[in-house]
Amino acid sequence: MPGYEMSEPQLRCVLPFEAVPTEVRLLRKAAARQLSRWGVAAVTDETELLVTELATNVFKHVGEGVSATLILEWRGERLRLEVHDKSQVVPTTKSASCDEECGRGLHLLAALAADWGTVLTAVGKAVWCEVAITSGKACRRIERAVEALERYQGRRAGGLGLLGGRREAALEESAIALIADLLHWTAARGHDPDDVLDRAQVHYEAEADAA
């Protein structure tokens, strides 16, 4: 389906929510925290606006209080946002001169997102959009780290593949285990593990300040 690729995302976060105005602020904050954890905080402003619009559309056009889900997926140079609900009514854009609020949000969606669309699901629909992530040095280093952790995780877990939140948690545990293994390797060669950690921290902070 055009614009709705089914390839495995690098990282994925699922955030269920109730479609009420008070939930939107909490959903924005949760999304911002997740982007910070992934190291792609540069697109936080656009993401928060898009999350607000997608979530607001649910309680305006599907029903207040209904259950919905926001999914964040990091796919290479794109951050994908999907909001799933149980209505199969597809949103449509209206003329910019239309006095009604309905449809205006989709113009904002089209203006902010690199791409967007709607797909029907077995239980309703998903409205999705994608935000371009600048392909800089920091992003490439994060991509390399994810690839290394996936290989390391595969050796530890016998190649068992995980999805969604379980995959992210497993990557985090693998990162901790890998750092511990590297410190053991450092000590076994007569180096000071604390010195190595300090030097790595200095490099990290210098690159973060330069980003």
Backbone as JSON, one array per atom type, in Angstrom:
{
  "sequence": "MPGYEMSEPQLRCVLPFEAVPTEVRLLRKAAARQLSRWGVAAVTDETELLVTELATNVFKHVGEGVSATLILEWRGERLRLEVHDKSQVVPTTKSASCDEECGRGLHLLAALAADWGTVLTAVGKAVWCEVAITSGKACRRIERAVEALERYQGRRAGGLGLLGGRREAALEESAIALIADLLHWTAARGHDPDDVLDRAQVHYEAEADAA",
  "N": [[0.85, -1.19, 0.0], [0.7, 2.16, -0.94], [2.82, 4.48, 0.7], [2.49, 3.25, 3.11], [4.37, 1.39, 4.35], [5.37, -1.89, 5.38], [7.7, -2.7, 6.57], [10.05, -3.72, 9.1], [10.24, -1.61, 11.89], [12.93, 0.39, 13.29], [12.76, 1.16, 15.99], [10.03, 1.05, 18.29], [7.1, 2.3, 19.81], [4.22, 1.97, 21.76], [1.34, 3.65, 22.67], [-1.45, 3.58, 24.38], [-4.54, 5.43, 24.73], [-7.26, 7.44, 26.09], [-9.78, 9.14, 24.34], [-9.99, 12.07, 25.24], [-9.93, 15.57, 26.05], [-8.14, 16.17, 28.22], [-6.3, 14.13, 28.11], [-4.66, 14.63, 25.98], [-2.52, 16.4, 26.48], [-0.96, 14.84, 28.22], [-0.34, 12.78, 26.49], [1.21, 14.09, 24.58], [3.45, 14.75, 26.16], [4.37, 12.19, 26.82], [5.1, 11.24, 24.3], [7.16, 13.06, 23.69], [9.03, 12.43, 25.68], [9.68, 9.87, 24.84], [10.91, 10.31, 22.35], [13.16, 11.66, 23.21], [14.46, 9.65, 24.61], [15.11, 8.0, 22.48], [16.92, 9.57, 21.21], [16.23, 11.42, 19.25], [15.32, 14.01, 19.65], [15.23, 16.35, 18.21], [13.06, 16.56, 16.54], [10.93, 17.03, 18.14], [9.13, 19.25, 18.51], [7.58, 19.37, 16.1], [6.49, 16.83, 16.25], [4.95, 16.93, 18.62], [2.95, 18.77, 17.88], [1.71, 17.34, 15.82], [0.87, 15.03, 17.15], [-0.99, 16.19, 18.88], [-2.91, 17.09, 17.02], [-3.72, 14.69, 15.74], [-4.71, 13.17, 17.93], [-6.71, 14.89, 18.88], [-8.48, 14.89, 16.75], [-9.65, 12.41, 17.05], [-11.39, 12.49, 19.35], [-13.04, 14.53, 18.49], [-14.21, 13.67, 16.08], [-14.71, 10.94, 16.2], [-15.54, 10.22, 18.75], [-15.94, 11.32, 22.08], [-14.04, 10.05, 24.74], [-13.63, 7.52, 23.69], [-11.61, 4.58, 23.13], [-8.26, 4.69, 21.98], [-5.15, 4.48, 20.15], [-1.81, 5.56, 20.1], [0.94, 5.15, 18.03], [4.39, 5.19, 17.82], [7.01, 5.05, 15.55], [10.31, 4.54, 14.65], [11.83, 4.78, 11.66], [14.54, 4.54, 10.06], [15.33, 7.4, 8.36], [12.97, 8.57, 8.93], [10.34, 9.45, 11.19], [7.55, 7.84, 12.26], [4.14, 8.36, 12.92], [1.21, 6.98, 14.15], [-2.26, 6.92, 14.65], [-4.62, 4.88, 15.94], [-8.04, 4.02, 15.74], [-11.49, 2.98, 16.36], [-13.22, 3.54, 14.33], [-14.33, 3.46, 10.96], [-14.64, 5.59, 9.34], [-13.28, 7.65, 7.03], [-11.1, 10.42, 7.24], [-11.44, 13.58, 5.53], [-10.06, 16.24, 3.6], [-11.03, 19.7, 3.63], [-11.99, 22.68, 1.87], [-9.75, 25.46, 2.21], [-11.07, 27.77, 2.78], [-13.26, 27.08, 4.12], [-15.6, 27.5, 6.73], [-15.98, 25.74, 8.75], [-14.5, 23.82, 11.42], [-13.85, 21.22, 10.94], [-11.7, 19.28, 9.08], [-9.75, 21.24, 8.82], [-7.57, 20.58, 10.39], [-6.31, 18.59, 8.93], [-5.07, 19.99, 6.91], [-3.06, 21.2, 8.36], [-1.71, 18.9, 9.1], [-0.79, 18.0, 6.6], [0.92, 20.09, 6.03], [2.94, 19.99, 7.97], [3.93, 17.37, 7.99], [6.06, 14.95, 6.34], [4.82, 13.08, 4.83], [1.53, 11.63, 4.68], [-1.49, 9.8, 5.56], [-4.35, 7.56, 5.4], [-5.39, 4.4, 6.56], [-7.51, 1.59, 6.38], [-8.3, -0.69, 8.96], [-8.67, -3.96, 10.51], [-10.36, -3.49, 12.62], [-11.06, -0.87, 12.52], [-9.59, 2.16, 11.75], [-6.42, 3.65, 10.8], [-4.81, 6.66, 11.13], [-2.05, 8.07, 9.74], [1.21, 9.62, 9.8], [4.37, 10.96, 8.7], [7.47, 12.17, 9.88], [10.32, 13.87, 8.82], [13.59, 13.0, 9.73], [16.56, 14.62, 10.37], [19.39, 13.54, 8.7], [21.95, 13.33, 10.28], [25.25, 13.24, 11.87], [24.86, 12.34, 14.5], [22.45, 10.86, 14.32], [23.25, 8.81, 12.59], [25.11, 7.52, 14.21], [23.45, 6.56, 16.23], [21.89, 4.79, 14.75], [23.84, 2.91, 14.05], [24.43, 1.98, 16.59], [22.01, 0.73, 17.31], [21.96, -1.35, 15.41], [24.25, -2.79, 16.23], [23.47, -3.53, 18.83], [21.28, -5.15, 18.25], [22.51, -7.31, 16.98], [24.12, -8.2, 19.09], [22.16, -8.79, 20.97], [20.9, -10.88, 19.63], [22.85, -12.9, 19.79], [22.87, -13.32, 22.52], [20.24, -14.11, 23.04], [19.81, -16.23, 21.42], [18.97, -15.61, 18.85], [16.31, -14.93, 18.96], [13.57, -13.04, 17.94], [12.08, -9.93, 18.85], [9.24, -7.76, 19.36], [7.84, -4.41, 19.32], [7.22, -2.88, 22.52], [8.53, -4.82, 24.05], [10.75, -5.35, 22.51], [12.14, -2.92, 22.59], [12.71, -2.77, 25.35], [14.33, -5.01, 25.56], [16.5, -4.23, 23.97], [17.49, -2.15, 25.54], [18.3, -3.56, 27.84], [20.25, -5.11, 26.62], [22.07, -3.12, 25.92], [23.03, -2.35, 28.43], [24.19, -4.77, 29.27], [26.12, -5.08, 27.27], [27.78, -2.86, 27.69], [28.77, -3.58, 30.23], [30.17, -5.92, 29.54], [32.14, -4.8, 27.88], [33.54, -3.3, 29.76], [34.57, -5.34, 31.35], [36.25, -6.48, 29.44], [38.01, -4.35, 29.09], [39.2, -4.17, 31.65], [40.42, -6.67, 31.78], [42.56, -6.32, 30.12], [44.24, -4.76, 31.48], [43.53, -2.08, 31.75], [41.95, 0.85, 33.18], [38.63, 0.64, 34.02], [36.95, 2.75, 34.96], [38.28, 5.0, 34.02], [37.96, 4.66, 31.27], [35.16, 4.89, 31.06], [34.88, 7.56, 31.89], [36.23, 8.91, 29.81], [34.63, 8.19, 27.65], [32.25, 9.46, 28.39], [33.05, 12.14, 28.23], [33.47, 12.38, 25.47], [30.85, 11.89, 24.57], [29.39, 14.05, 25.72], [30.65, 16.22, 24.49], [29.95, 15.83, 21.8], [27.18, 15.97, 22.01], [26.83, 18.64, 22.77], [27.69, 19.86, 20.47], [25.8, 19.18, 18.64]],
  "CA": [[0.0, 0.0, 0.0], [1.59, 3.33, -1.03], [2.96, 5.3, 1.89], [2.24, 2.49, 4.34], [5.27, 0.25, 4.27], [5.24, -2.81, 6.5], [9.01, -3.14, 6.99], [10.26, -3.67, 10.54], [10.82, -0.35, 12.35], [14.09, 0.27, 14.17], [12.25, 1.24, 17.36], [8.57, 1.18, 18.25], [6.48, 2.59, 21.1], [2.76, 1.93, 21.68], [0.78, 4.45, 23.76], [-2.92, 3.63, 24.41], [-5.09, 6.6, 25.42], [-8.69, 7.71, 25.95], [-9.95, 10.36, 23.55], [-10.54, 13.2, 26.01], [-8.97, 16.68, 25.96], [-7.11, 16.14, 29.25], [-5.3, 13.11, 27.78], [-3.8, 15.07, 24.88], [-1.28, 16.95, 27.05], [-0.17, 13.72, 28.72], [0.14, 12.04, 25.33], [2.32, 14.88, 24.02], [4.62, 14.6, 27.03], [4.86, 10.82, 26.68], [5.78, 11.16, 23.01], [8.4, 13.83, 23.79], [9.97, 11.63, 26.48], [10.14, 8.73, 24.04], [11.85, 10.81, 21.35], [14.39, 11.97, 23.93], [15.12, 8.37, 24.89], [15.65, 7.49, 21.22], [17.94, 10.46, 20.69], [15.75, 12.18, 18.1], [14.55, 15.11, 20.22], [15.2, 17.48, 17.28], [11.75, 16.64, 15.88], [9.91, 17.03, 19.2], [8.12, 20.28, 18.3], [6.66, 18.92, 15.05], [5.78, 15.64, 16.72], [3.93, 17.31, 19.59], [1.83, 19.36, 17.15], [1.01, 16.29, 15.08], [0.18, 14.19, 18.14], [-2.16, 16.96, 19.32], [-3.93, 17.09, 15.97], [-4.23, 13.33, 15.53], [-5.52, 12.77, 19.08], [-7.9, 15.75, 18.94], [-9.42, 14.44, 15.72], [-10.39, 11.22, 17.5], [-12.56, 12.82, 20.18], [-13.94, 15.42, 17.75], [-14.9, 13.05, 14.94], [-15.08, 9.55, 16.47], [-16.35, 10.24, 19.97], [-15.17, 11.59, 23.29], [-13.94, 8.94, 25.67], [-13.36, 6.23, 23.06], [-10.23, 4.1, 23.26], [-7.45, 4.84, 20.78], [-3.75, 4.14, 20.39], [-0.77, 6.25, 19.33], [2.13, 4.33, 17.8], [5.57, 5.89, 17.3], [7.97, 4.14, 14.96], [11.47, 5.18, 14.02], [12.2, 4.01, 10.48], [15.63, 5.19, 9.34], [15.3, 8.86, 8.38], [11.58, 9.0, 9.16], [9.6, 9.1, 12.4], [6.17, 7.58, 11.85], [3.11, 8.45, 13.94], [-0.07, 6.39, 13.76], [-3.32, 6.89, 15.66], [-5.61, 3.86, 15.6], [-9.32, 4.09, 16.45], [-12.4, 1.92, 15.94], [-14.14, 4.04, 13.31], [-13.83, 3.3, 9.6], [-14.92, 6.83, 8.6], [-11.98, 8.2, 6.62], [-11.11, 11.89, 7.24], [-11.22, 14.22, 4.24], [-9.73, 17.66, 3.7], [-12.0, 20.64, 3.1], [-11.4, 23.9, 1.34], [-9.16, 26.32, 3.23], [-12.01, 28.85, 3.09], [-14.4, 26.52, 4.84], [-15.73, 28.07, 8.06], [-16.03, 24.68, 9.74], [-13.22, 23.36, 11.9], [-13.6, 19.91, 10.39], [-10.85, 19.27, 7.9], [-8.64, 22.18, 8.91], [-6.43, 19.88, 10.97], [-5.62, 17.82, 7.9], [-4.18, 20.92, 6.21], [-1.89, 21.31, 9.23], [-1.01, 17.62, 8.98], [-0.1, 17.99, 5.32], [1.97, 21.11, 6.03], [4.03, 19.62, 8.87], [4.44, 16.01, 7.78], [6.67, 14.63, 5.05], [3.81, 12.29, 4.13], [0.48, 11.21, 5.6], [-2.57, 9.08, 4.9], [-5.27, 6.77, 6.23], [-5.55, 3.01, 6.13], [-8.52, 0.86, 7.13], [-7.81, -1.88, 9.65], [-9.72, -4.95, 10.77], [-11.29, -3.01, 13.66], [-11.3, 0.57, 12.37], [-8.66, 2.8, 10.82], [-5.22, 4.29, 11.34], [-4.35, 7.87, 10.44], [-0.61, 8.07, 9.96], [2.02, 10.64, 9.16], [5.8, 10.75, 8.89], [8.29, 13.36, 10.06], [11.69, 13.63, 8.38], [14.64, 13.19, 10.72], [17.8, 15.02, 9.73], [20.36, 12.44, 8.68], [23.24, 13.86, 10.71], [26.21, 12.32, 12.47], [24.28, 11.72, 15.69], [21.48, 9.84, 13.92], [23.97, 7.66, 12.04], [25.71, 6.79, 15.32], [22.38, 5.84, 16.9], [21.53, 3.67, 13.89], [24.88, 1.89, 14.2], [24.27, 1.39, 17.93], [20.87, -0.19, 17.25], [22.38, -2.54, 14.67], [25.17, -3.55, 17.08], [22.72, -4.12, 19.93], [20.45, -6.24, 17.73], [23.4, -8.47, 16.79], [24.51, -8.66, 20.42], [20.97, -9.4, 21.56], [20.68, -12.16, 18.96], [23.78, -13.88, 20.33], [22.48, -13.62, 23.9], [18.91, -14.73, 23.1], [19.69, -17.31, 20.45], [18.34, -15.17, 17.61], [14.87, -14.71, 19.16], [13.15, -11.69, 17.58], [11.05, -9.34, 19.7], [8.55, -6.64, 18.73], [7.2, -3.41, 20.16], [7.83, -2.49, 23.76], [9.45, -5.87, 24.5], [11.99, -5.2, 21.74], [12.86, -1.76, 23.12], [13.23, -3.14, 26.66], [15.43, -5.95, 25.35], [17.65, -3.46, 23.5], [18.04, -1.42, 26.69], [19.03, -4.53, 28.65], [21.44, -5.49, 25.86], [23.02, -2.02, 26.01], [23.66, -2.45, 29.75], [25.05, -5.96, 29.28], [27.25, -4.84, 26.38], [28.7, -1.95, 28.39], [29.44, -4.37, 31.26], [31.14, -6.79, 28.87], [33.27, -3.97, 27.44], [34.33, -2.94, 30.94], [35.34, -6.54, 31.68], [37.3, -6.59, 28.42], [38.99, -3.3, 29.39], [39.95, -4.54, 32.87], [41.25, -7.85, 31.49], [43.75, -5.87, 29.4], [45.04, -3.92, 32.35], [43.12, -0.67, 31.73], [41.02, 1.25, 34.25], [37.27, 0.81, 33.48], [36.42, 4.08, 35.29], [38.9, 5.95, 33.1], [37.31, 4.48, 29.97], [33.83, 5.48, 31.16], [35.02, 9.02, 31.92], [36.59, 9.38, 28.47], [33.45, 8.04, 26.8], [31.31, 10.51, 28.79], [33.55, 13.38, 27.69], [33.17, 12.36, 24.03], [29.4, 12.01, 24.4], [28.95, 15.41, 26.05], [31.16, 17.13, 23.47], [29.15, 15.66, 20.59], [25.82, 16.45, 22.3], [26.87, 20.1, 22.74], [27.91, 20.3, 19.1], [24.63, 18.82, 17.81]],
  "C": [[0.89, 1.24, 0.0], [1.6, 4.13, 0.27], [2.73, 4.56, 3.19], [3.06, 1.22, 4.29], [5.17, -0.6, 5.53], [6.59, -3.35, 6.96], [9.17, -2.93, 8.5], [10.86, -2.33, 10.95], [12.04, -0.61, 13.21], [13.65, 0.22, 15.63], [10.76, 1.54, 17.3], [8.05, 1.41, 19.67], [4.97, 2.67, 20.91], [2.19, 2.63, 22.91], [-0.75, 4.48, 23.67], [-3.39, 4.89, 25.15], [-6.6, 6.66, 25.23], [-8.84, 9.06, 25.27], [-10.72, 11.42, 24.34], [-9.5, 14.3, 26.0], [-7.84, 16.62, 26.99], [-6.0, 15.13, 28.95], [-4.29, 13.61, 26.76], [-2.46, 15.6, 25.42], [-0.37, 15.84, 27.56], [0.43, 12.91, 27.57], [1.31, 12.76, 24.67], [3.59, 14.69, 24.84], [5.22, 13.21, 26.9], [5.63, 10.65, 25.37], [7.12, 11.88, 23.06], [9.46, 13.06, 24.59], [10.54, 10.48, 25.65], [11.16, 9.17, 22.99], [13.19, 11.13, 22.01], [15.17, 10.7, 24.22], [15.76, 7.8, 23.63], [16.76, 8.36, 20.66], [17.53, 11.24, 19.47], [14.88, 13.35, 18.57], [14.43, 16.31, 19.28], [13.84, 17.63, 16.6], [10.61, 16.68, 16.89], [8.79, 18.03, 18.92], [7.09, 19.84, 17.25], [5.83, 17.74, 15.53], [4.68, 16.0, 17.7], [2.72, 17.94, 18.91], [1.02, 18.3, 16.43], [0.26, 15.35, 16.02], [-1.09, 14.89, 18.63], [-3.26, 16.88, 18.29], [-4.55, 15.71, 15.78], [-5.14, 12.89, 16.69], [-6.8, 13.59, 19.17], [-8.94, 15.32, 17.92], [-10.24, 13.24, 16.17], [-11.59, 11.63, 18.33], [-13.5, 13.79, 19.5], [-14.8, 14.66, 16.75], [-15.24, 11.57, 15.13], [-15.95, 9.49, 17.72], [-15.48, 10.46, 21.19], [-15.21, 10.39, 24.21], [-13.65, 7.59, 25.04], [-11.88, 5.87, 23.25], [-9.51, 4.25, 21.92], [-6.0, 4.53, 21.15], [-2.85, 4.98, 19.49], [0.43, 5.32, 19.24], [3.22, 5.21, 17.2], [6.53, 4.84, 16.77], [9.1, 4.93, 14.33], [11.94, 4.28, 12.9], [13.28, 4.77, 9.71], [15.59, 6.7, 9.48], [13.89, 9.4, 8.55], [11.1, 8.57, 10.54], [8.14, 8.98, 12.0], [5.25, 7.65, 13.06], [1.84, 7.83, 13.38], [-1.04, 6.5, 14.93], [-4.39, 5.93, 15.16], [-6.88, 4.09, 16.41], [-10.25, 3.06, 15.83], [-13.45, 2.39, 14.95], [-13.51, 3.85, 11.93], [-14.21, 4.48, 8.71], [-13.59, 7.51, 8.31], [-12.05, 9.72, 6.61], [-10.82, 12.43, 5.85], [-10.91, 15.69, 4.46], [-10.84, 18.5, 3.09], [-11.27, 21.86, 2.55], [-10.86, 24.77, 2.47], [-10.08, 27.45, 3.63], [-13.22, 28.37, 3.88], [-14.43, 27.06, 6.26], [-15.74, 27.0, 9.15], [-14.61, 24.3, 10.17], [-12.84, 22.03, 11.28], [-12.76, 20.01, 9.12], [-9.68, 20.21, 7.97], [-7.38, 21.5, 9.45], [-5.65, 19.1, 9.95], [-4.71, 18.71, 7.06], [-2.9, 21.13, 7.03], [-1.04, 20.05, 9.13], [-0.18, 17.59, 7.7], [1.06, 18.98, 5.3], [3.18, 20.68, 6.85], [4.69, 18.3, 8.52], [5.08, 15.86, 6.41], [5.7, 13.82, 4.2], [2.74, 11.9, 5.16], [-0.61, 10.48, 4.83], [-3.43, 8.35, 5.91], [-5.34, 5.36, 5.68], [-6.62, 2.35, 7.0], [-7.9, -0.38, 7.73], [-8.97, -2.83, 9.9], [-10.76, -4.43, 11.76], [-11.6, -1.52, 13.52], [-10.38, 1.18, 11.34], [-7.44, 3.3, 11.56], [-4.93, 5.51, 10.47], [-2.87, 8.0, 10.77], [0.04, 9.27, 9.29], [3.48, 10.37, 9.47], [6.53, 12.08, 8.95], [9.71, 13.02, 9.63], [12.66, 13.93, 9.51], [15.92, 13.53, 9.98], [18.83, 13.91, 9.84], [21.75, 12.96, 9.01], [24.09, 12.79, 11.35], [25.61, 11.59, 13.66], [23.31, 10.61, 15.33], [22.18, 8.6, 13.37], [24.61, 6.84, 13.16], [24.65, 5.99, 16.07], [21.95, 4.63, 16.08], [22.55, 2.55, 14.01], [24.77, 1.19, 15.55], [23.13, 0.39, 17.94], [21.25, -1.48, 16.54], [23.3, -3.42, 15.52], [24.43, -4.24, 18.21], [21.84, -5.27, 19.46], [21.29, -7.49, 17.52], [23.79, -9.07, 18.15], [23.34, -9.37, 21.11], [20.69, -10.76, 20.96], [21.59, -13.25, 19.48], [23.38, -14.29, 21.74], [21.18, -14.43, 23.95], [18.72, -15.84, 22.08], [18.94, -16.93, 19.21], [16.85, -14.92, 17.74], [14.51, -13.26, 18.85], [12.03, -11.2, 18.48], [10.47, -8.13, 18.99], [8.09, -5.64, 19.78], [7.98, -3.07, 21.41], [8.8, -3.53, 24.29], [10.78, -5.74, 23.78], [12.81, -4.04, 22.3], [13.47, -2.08, 24.47], [14.42, -4.09, 26.52], [16.67, -5.24, 24.85], [18.31, -2.7, 24.64], [18.84, -2.36, 27.58], [20.31, -4.96, 27.95], [22.5, -4.4, 25.93], [23.77, -2.09, 27.34], [24.63, -3.62, 29.8], [26.28, -5.75, 28.42], [28.27, -3.91, 27.03], [29.47, -2.71, 29.48], [30.5, -5.28, 30.66], [32.36, -6.01, 28.41], [34.15, -3.55, 28.6], [35.16, -4.14, 31.42], [36.51, -6.71, 30.72], [38.4, -5.57, 28.69], [39.86, -3.69, 30.59], [40.88, -5.71, 32.61], [42.53, -7.49, 30.77], [44.55, -4.84, 30.19], [44.68, -2.45, 32.35], [42.13, -0.4, 32.86], [39.62, 1.47, 33.66], [36.68, 2.19, 33.76], [36.99, 5.15, 34.35], [38.26, 5.87, 31.73], [35.92, 5.1, 29.97], [33.9, 7.01, 31.16], [35.34, 9.57, 30.54], [35.41, 9.28, 27.51], [32.43, 9.13, 27.1], [31.73, 11.86, 28.22], [33.25, 13.48, 26.19], [31.69, 12.58, 23.78], [28.93, 13.43, 24.63], [29.42, 16.42, 25.01], [30.32, 17.04, 22.19], [27.72, 16.16, 20.79], [25.78, 17.97, 22.25], [27.01, 20.64, 21.32], [26.7, 20.06, 18.2], [23.66, 19.99, 17.7]]
}
